[in-house]
Amino acid sequence: MKYLIVGLGNKGDEYKETRHNIGFKVAEKIAEAIDAPFNTTNFGWMAEGKYKGRKVFVLKPDTYMNLSGNAVRYWMQKENIPLENLLVITDDLALPFGTLRMKMKGSHGGHNGLRNIEAVLNTGQYTRLRFGISADFKDGQQVDYVLGGWSEEEKEKLQERIDKFSQAALSFVFAGVQNTMSGFNGK
């Protein structure tokens, strides 16, 4: 069985420590957990490894957030990965900081990366793992907020949350989406 885990983010040092790049951070932790280094490849950086006998591809697209679907489609087709074995990790303004929410399907919720993936795959029927970044910004400041750095209080809790999200992603690979949702959602 093959799985594709996609951490959404934007390439470039200026985005590295922003809220919008939390998908990259979680992807890096997953790759570390399965002892798989990232290599530059088509549409981004890919780490290939195994987890409990299952082949896992961890992708950080280099397409910028709003074109992530091209990378997802390419790797799903290249590796013949079924839609039910796709997991997309992204930030979510609608959830309090650090909240973990896995869903089997849904809307893009205004997120440009998810919107593009949905458009390119022609479906919203894929699993996503949402990392709450809260919505602590004034009207008209959303872009600055998501592309901004973490607060000091958030930084103190960030690594523990990244670890938890990595565990949830690997649970998806081994235990399936339903068990993972029951065991991790809201925690």
ChimeraX attribute file (.defattr): number of C-alpha atoms within 10 A of each C-alpha:
attribute: neighborCount
match mode: 1-to-1
recipient: residues
	/A:1	10
	/A:2	17
	/A:3	25
	/A:4	26
	/A:5	29
	/A:6	27
	/A:7	27
	/A:8	29
	/A:9	29
	/A:10	25
	/A:11	17
	/A:12	9
	/A:13	8
	/A:14	10
	/A:15	16
	/A:16	17
	/A:17	15
	/A:18	19
	/A:19	25
	/A:20	25
	/A:21	25
	/A:22	26
	/A:23	26
	/A:24	24
	/A:25	24
	/A:26	28
	/A:27	28
	/A:28	21
	/A:29	18
	/A:30	26
	/A:31	23
	/A:32	15
	/A:33	15
	/A:34	17
	/A:35	14
	/A:36	18
	/A:37	14
	/A:38	19
	/A:39	12
	/A:40	11
	/A:41	12
	/A:42	12
	/A:43	18
	/A:44	17
	/A:45	15
	/A:46	24
	/A:47	23
	/A:48	18
	/A:49	19
	/A:50	16
	/A:51	15
	/A:52	10
	/A:53	11
	/A:54	13
	/A:55	14
	/A:56	24
	/A:57	23
	/A:58	27
	/A:59	29
	/A:60	30
	/A:61	26
	/A:62	20
	/A:63	18
	/A:64	17
	/A:65	22
	/A:66	17
	/A:67	19
	/A:68	28
	/A:69	21
	/A:70	17
	/A:71	20
	/A:72	24
	/A:73	15
	/A:74	13
	/A:75	18
	/A:76	19
	/A:77	10
	/A:78	9
	/A:79	12
	/A:80	12
	/A:81	17
	/A:82	14
	/A:83	16
	/A:84	14
	/A:85	19
	/A:86	22
	/A:87	24
	/A:88	24
	/A:89	28
	/A:90	26
	/A:91	26
	/A:92	26
	/A:93	21
	/A:94	14
	/A:95	17
	/A:96	15
	/A:97	19
	/A:98	23
	/A:99	19
	/A:100	23
	/A:101	20
	/A:102	25
	/A:103	17
	/A:104	16
	/A:105	12
	/A:106	14
	/A:107	12
	/A:108	16
	/A:109	11
	/A:110	10
	/A:111	15
	/A:112	15
	/A:113	23
	/A:114	25
	/A:115	20
	/A:116	19
	/A:117	24
	/A:118	19
	/A:119	15
	/A:120	16
	/A:121	16
	/A:122	10
	/A:123	14
	/A:124	17
	/A:125	16
	/A:126	19
	/A:127	21
	/A:128	25
	/A:129	26
	/A:130	24
	/A:131	28
	/A:132	20
	/A:133	23
	/A:134	18
	/A:135	16
	/A:136	13
	/A:137	12
	/A:138	8
	/A:139	6
	/A:140	8
	/A:141	11
	/A:142	14
	/A:143	10
	/A:144	11
	/A:145	20
	/A:146	22
	/A:147	17
	/A:148	16
	/A:149	17
	/A:150	16
	/A:151	9
	/A:152	9
	/A:153	8
	/A:154	14
	/A:155	11
	/A:156	11
	/A:157	12
	/A:158	17
	/A:159	14
	/A:160	12
	/A:161	19
	/A:162	22
	/A:163	16
	/A:164	17
	/A:165	29
	/A:166	22
	/A:167	18
	/A:168	25
	/A:169	26
	/A:170	19
	/A:171	18
	/A:172	23
	/A:173	26
	/A:174	15
	/A:175	12
	/A:176	14
	/A:177	22
	/A:178	12
	/A:179	13
	/A:180	20
	/A:181	19
	/A:182	10
	/A:183	12
	/A:184	18
	/A:185	15
	/A:186	13
	/A:187	11
